[in-house]
Amino acid sequence: MLQGTHTPGVLRKVFGGTHRNLKRGSMSGKPKLTYFNGRGRMESIRWLLAAAGVEFEEDFLETREQYLKLIQDGHLLFDQVPLVEIDGMKMVQTKAILSYIAGKHNLYGKGLKERAFIDTYVEGTTDLMQMILTLPFSPPEAKKKNLPLIIEKAKNRYFPAYEKALKQHGQGFLVGNQLSWADVHLLEAILMVEEKEPTVLSEFPLLQGFKTRISNMPTIKKFLQPGSQRKPQPDDKYVATVMKILKEG
Amino acid sequence: MAGKPKLYYFNGRGRMESVRWLLAAAGIEFVEEFLETREQYEKLLQDGALLFQQVPMVEIDGMKMVQTRAILGYIAAKHNLYGKNLKERALIDMYVEGTRDLMDLIRVHHKFSPEEQEKNLALINERATARYFPVYEKVLKDHGTEFLVGNQLTWADVQLIEAILMVEEKVSTILSKFPLLQDFKTRICNIPTIKKFLQPGSQRKPPPDESYVVTANRVFNRK
């Protein structure tokens, strides 16, 4: 952290610096997550930190005033959450945050090509999870129509690709021979789709095995237990809170 | 053959344009195969060339890469455009995600009805002037070098110049309140590889027109 110096403008938004801003940061040194009290775009970050065995704190947005204050105080680079305060930075943009955590905690493979594979795989699972993430915010007729389409994409586009990747790679993991961001993200996606359609893995034996194995890794097993910081599926109250805070609709 | 990267996409900007920009900025020659018929697309699918059944796809260093962001990350890292350490990467990642969000508003613009386009144009203007460009203006001011991150050209600079030019095509005066971005634009456009890409006859693509829309719809069997 840049202590005692006057760090103007945008770099202050990212690197903190003055006493006033330091007050917001985590006193314990743990990453601090600012978001709504629900999954949304922050959930993948919770998953990755948990998988890496990194403890974190959370600040939940409950009112529009809190959100506007974050903006006024210059904490949000693009006026958006997720916000993660980590290693003296105020990071925004989910992908950037996940990449940083993966890079820091040895979950980003070894070398340029493994990174490339991991990046490709997480983009796929992001696309899939994004469809489910936005579902609660669409009108009822759209929800009814879109859910079957999402399941269809999971079964015909995404899961076949990951089943094949596991088959061809022949290790317990998608990339290399140890857990990476790609594996964590895929497990998150599998569980998310299964919540909507419990039998979705019925034709993917390798993904079934993958799910069991990765779920049993100690840090992940812990995250999957009740009482962890994993968030439940969004409900009407969550949707209403988000819309109120962001003043959308 | 470990030759030039080969880009598979429509003959137009879309999601592939950022890849063309980055390769060009890095001084990397590339070849292109343009999708014009449904049969071409189906052959790529049948041959298992498209991991998620989608383009862009780039054949590079023995890989058939898909997912634009993954492709860009690989090119950036390979060609020394991704900063020098984890924190520079983090800044670059944040900045490119911001410009990506802005460019996405423009990328889909041509798909809208005239009425929706009017609204979208207002949104583009608002986002550019109130959310994104102020941030990059301040980064340049606070950072004090010619570039957004570190002291040499990175992916973040290339994507920002692409975004600036793209917004200017829609709102020509968009940089009027951003003097540092104006200087940035002039400087970056004069970098030899980028200057070359901006000249007629390069592989830079024009904004989408009617025939581009028709082709994409035909290839993807859309109405």
Interface residues (C-beta under 8 A of the other chain):
Chain A: T7 P8 G9 V10 L11 V14 L77 F78 D79 D87 M89 M91 V92 Q93 K95 A96 S99 Y100 G103 K104 L112 K113 R115 A116 D119 T120 E123 G124 D127 R157 Y158 A161
Chain B: L51 F52 Q53 D61 M63 M65 V66 Q67 T68 R69 A70 G73 Y74 A77 K78 L86 K87 R89 A90 L91 D93 M94 E97 G98 D101 R131 Y132 V135 K138 V139 K141 D142 H143
